[in-house]
Amino acid sequence: MKFQTAARALLIPLFIAFLWLPTLDWFLHLDHVPLPNEKRRLATFPAYRGVAELKQFTAGVDAYFSDHFGFRKRLVRSYNHWRRQVFREGGNDVTIGRDGSLFRTGERMIEHSTGLARINDQELPDWQ
């Protein structure tokens, strides 16, 4: 009985600490994981331009906080690691190379890049 009481007494502050971790990272910059290799700029904090553009402002704030969420870099890297290493998934239309590189496979991309897929006379007008 004492063990259950002690476990519950420890679980509550632990749960509250986990809830506050993203906020603590926001202020203290605890997440030192390198940035994920994203091919886009992260959202910047929008400028408030009055009540008339309040909808765009709130959408911009939402995008900003989604891109700058506490421990986001670590979460993205962990998610990608688990998908690649544990589940052997590279995503939609992606295959994993020998050295871990990702290659796009959709639309017969590999066949086109290796020269195995040739454009026939019926497909040529579409490409032109």
VENDA-V751562 format. One record per pair of residues at least 12 apart in sequence whose ideal C-beta (glycine too) atoms are under 10 Angstrom apart, sorted by the first residue. I is the first residue (numbers start at 0). GAP is how many residues later the second one is. D is the distance in Angstrom with one decimal. If there is no record, write none. Layout:
# VENDA-V751562
i	gap	d
I	GAP	D
I	GAP	D
This chain:
# VENDA-V751562
i	gap	d
19	50	9.2
20	49	6.3
20	50	6.4
21	43	9.8
21	46	9.9
21	47	5.9
21	48	2.9
21	49	6.0
21	50	8.3
21	53	9.5
22	47	6.2
23	46	6.9
23	47	9.3
24	43	9.7
24	44	8.5
24	45	3.4
24	46	5.2
24	47	8.6
24	48	9.5
24	49	8.9
25	39	9.2
25	42	7.5
25	43	8.3
25	44	4.9
25	45	9.5
26	43	8.9
27	42	9.4
28	41	9.4
29	40	7.9
29	41	7.6
29	44	9.4
30	38	10.0
30	39	7.0
30	40	4.9
30	41	7.6
30	42	5.5
30	43	5.3
30	44	9.0
30	46	10.0
31	41	8.7
31	42	9.0
32	38	8.4
32	39	9.4
32	40	4.5
32	41	4.7
32	42	9.3
32	43	8.8
32	44	5.7
32	45	9.0
33	39	7.3
33	43	8.1
34	37	9.7
34	38	5.9
34	41	9.0
34	42	9.3
35	36	8.6
35	37	6.2
35	38	9.7
35	39	9.6
35	40	4.6
35	41	5.9
35	43	9.4
35	44	7.2
36	39	9.8
36	40	9.7
36	43	9.3
36	65	9.8
37	29	9.2
37	35	9.9
37	38	8.4
39	27	9.2
40	26	9.0
41	21	9.0
41	22	8.2
41	24	9.4
41	25	4.1
41	26	6.8
41	30	9.3
42	16	9.9
42	17	6.9
42	18	9.1
42	19	8.8
42	20	4.0
42	21	4.6
42	22	8.6
42	23	7.3
42	24	4.6
42	25	7.7
43	16	8.3
43	19	9.1
43	20	6.7
43	23	8.9
43	24	9.6
44	15	7.5
44	16	7.3
44	18	9.7
44	19	5.0
44	20	9.2
44	23	8.7
45	12	8.8
45	13	8.2
45	14	3.0
45	15	6.3
45	16	9.7
45	17	8.2
45	18	6.9
46	13	8.5
47	12	9.4
47	13	9.4
79	22	9.8
82	13	9.9
83	12	6.2
83	16	7.2
83	18	8.3
84	15	9.0
89	12	5.4
89	13	8.1
89	14	9.4
89	15	8.6
90	13	9.4
91	12	9.6
91	13	9.4
91	14	7.4
92	12	5.3
92	13	3.1
92	14	7.7
92	16	7.8
93	12	8.2
93	15	9.9
94	14	9.6
94	15	7.8
